[in-house]
Amino acid sequence: MSAKRTSGSKSGSGWRVAVLGGGAWGTALALAMLRAGHDVRLYARDTETVAAIARGENPRYLPGISIEPGIAATSDMAAALDGADCVLAVTPAQSLRAVLATARHHVPRGAPLVLCAKGIERDTGALLSTIVEVSLPNNPVAALSGPSFASDVARGLPTAVVVAAREAELAADLAARFSAENLRCYSSDDLIGVEIGGALKNVFAIAAGAVTGAGLGASAQAAM
C-alpha cells in the first residue's frame, strides 16, 4: 500500500459533487464538499429531510448543527446527478446495489463514484467496489474512509481521512479536491485494503468492548 498526503489545495476549479444520502454522514460530507469549494447537490429519499436541510438543519440526524447555505437538497435523484463531476455514495452498504440500480441511469459517464459507507454485502460477500464496477462499468470507483465522526466533520472540526482508488493519480486528485482547512485527505492505491479495514474495524471494536465489559483487562484486549 502506498499512501500520500495532499497539500490541502484543490487541483483546478470546483466540481459539481452529488451526494447520495441525507443521513448524518451524507449531510456532513455535503458540508465538507461545500467548504472545499464545490457545487453540492444532496439526494435524500425523505422529503422532510430535504425540506429541513433547505431550512438550515438536519434535526433528525445532526440536531443542533447549522447547515451552511449552498447545498441544494432534493428528493429527485436525476436532478441531484445531473452534470455531476463526482458522486459520493453515502447510502448503507446493504442498500448500495439497489440505489445504484436507479442511479446508473443518471450518473454521467466517467464521473468517479466514491464509496463513503463501510461494509461488505451480506448476501454475496462482495466488496462495495465490486458492486460499483458491475453496476457502473464506465465510472471509476474510489473509497473514502477513516477515523471520522459525522458531527465533527459537520462542525468543521479537524479530521483526517483517506481516499483510495486503484489508480494512484485518481486517488491523489480526489484527495486534493476534497481537502479543506479542517479536513485533510490522504491518498492510497490500496482500494481493497481500505475497504476491508473499514468493514472489519467495527467487528474488532465490538469484540474489544466485550473484553472490556467482561473485565478481562488490557492484556486480553490487546491479544484479541
Solvent accessible surface area in square Angstrom, and as a share of the most:
residue,aa,sasa,rsa
1,M,155,0.69
2,S,62,0.40
3,A,72,0.56
4,K,125,0.53
5,R,138,0.50
6,T,14,0.08
7,S,99,0.64
8,G,17,0.16
9,S,69,0.45
10,K,77,0.33
11,S,48,0.31
12,G,61,0.59
13,S,93,0.60
14,G,40,0.38
15,W,42,0.15
16,R,72,0.26
17,V,0,0.00
18,A,0,0.00
19,V,0,0.00
20,L,0,0.00
21,G,12,0.12
22,G,10,0.10
23,G,24,0.23
24,A,29,0.22
25,W,49,0.17
26,G,1,0.01
27,T,0,0.00
28,A,0,0.00
29,L,2,0.01
30,A,0,0.00
31,L,0,0.00
32,A,4,0.03
33,M,0,0.00
34,L,38,0.19
35,R,85,0.31
36,A,2,0.01
37,G,46,0.44
38,H,6,0.03
39,D,64,0.33
40,V,0,0.00
41,R,53,0.19
42,L,0,0.00
43,Y,26,0.10
44,A,5,0.04
45,R,208,0.76
46,D,53,0.28
47,T,88,0.51
48,E,132,0.59
49,T,7,0.04
50,V,23,0.13
51,A,43,0.33
52,A,7,0.06
53,I,6,0.03
54,A,82,0.64
55,R,186,0.68
56,G,23,0.22
57,E,59,0.27
58,N,1,0.01
59,P,71,0.45
60,R,167,0.61
61,Y,87,0.33
62,L,7,0.04
63,P,87,0.55
64,G,70,0.67
65,I,12,0.06
66,S,88,0.57
67,I,11,0.05
68,E,66,0.30
69,P,130,0.82
70,G,53,0.51
71,I,18,0.09
72,A,54,0.42
73,A,22,0.17
74,T,28,0.16
75,S,50,0.32
76,D,74,0.38
77,M,20,0.09
78,A,39,0.30
79,A,42,0.33
80,A,0,0.00
81,L,0,0.00
82,D,86,0.44
83,G,45,0.43
84,A,4,0.03
85,D,60,0.31
86,C,0,0.00
87,V,0,0.00
88,L,0,0.00
89,A,2,0.02
90,V,17,0.10
91,T,15,0.09
92,P,93,0.58
93,A,9,0.07
94,Q,80,0.36
95,S,41,0.26
96,L,2,0.01
97,R,93,0.34
98,A,72,0.56
99,V,26,0.15
100,L,0,0.00
101,A,52,0.41
102,T,71,0.41
103,A,0,0.00
104,R,123,0.45
105,H,126,0.56
106,H,75,0.33
107,V,14,0.08
108,P,39,0.25
109,R,191,0.70
110,G,40,0.39
111,A,6,0.05
112,P,12,0.07
113,L,0,0.00
114,V,0,0.00
115,L,6,0.03
116,C,4,0.02
117,A,26,0.20
118,K,73,0.31
119,G,16,0.16
120,I,62,0.32
121,E,16,0.07
122,R,180,0.66
123,D,132,0.69
124,T,88,0.51
125,G,51,0.49
126,A,19,0.15
127,L,31,0.16
128,L,5,0.03
129,S,1,0.00
130,T,59,0.34
131,I,1,0.00
132,V,0,0.00
133,E,68,0.30
134,V,104,0.60
135,S,20,0.13
136,L,8,0.04
137,P,102,0.64
138,N,74,0.38
139,N,12,0.06
140,P,47,0.29
141,V,11,0.06
142,A,0,0.00
143,A,6,0.05
144,L,6,0.03
145,S,14,0.09
146,G,21,0.20
147,P,122,0.77
148,S,29,0.19
149,F,151,0.63
150,A,20,0.16
151,S,40,0.26
152,D,46,0.24
153,V,6,0.04
154,A,1,0.01
155,R,138,0.50
156,G,17,0.16
157,L,82,0.41
158,P,112,0.70
159,T,17,0.10
160,A,42,0.32
161,V,7,0.04
162,V,27,0.16
163,V,0,0.00
164,A,0,0.00
165,A,0,0.00
166,R,114,0.42
167,E,94,0.42
168,A,56,0.43
169,E,153,0.68
170,L,30,0.15
171,A,0,0.00
172,A,22,0.17
173,D,43,0.22
174,L,0,0.00
175,A,0,0.00
176,A,16,0.12
177,R,31,0.11
178,F,0,0.00
179,S,1,0.01
180,A,18,0.14
181,E,149,0.67
182,N,63,0.33
183,L,11,0.06
184,R,69,0.25
185,C,0,0.00
186,Y,74,0.28
187,S,6,0.04
188,S,3,0.02
189,D,54,0.28
190,D,41,0.21
191,L,2,0.01
192,I,76,0.39
193,G,30,0.29
194,V,16,0.09
195,E,18,0.08
196,I,67,0.34
197,G,41,0.39
198,G,7,0.07
199,A,18,0.14
200,L,71,0.36
201,K,99,0.42
202,N,73,0.37
203,V,90,0.52
204,F,112,0.47
205,A,60,0.46
206,I,131,0.67
207,A,32,0.25
208,A,25,0.19
209,G,42,0.40
210,A,65,0.50
211,V,18,0.10
212,T,89,0.52
213,G,70,0.68
214,A,67,0.52
215,G,64,0.61
216,L,111,0.55
217,G,43,0.41
218,A,83,0.64
219,S,94,0.61
220,A,35,0.27
221,Q,67,0.30
222,A,91,0.70
223,A,90,0.70
224,M,86,0.38
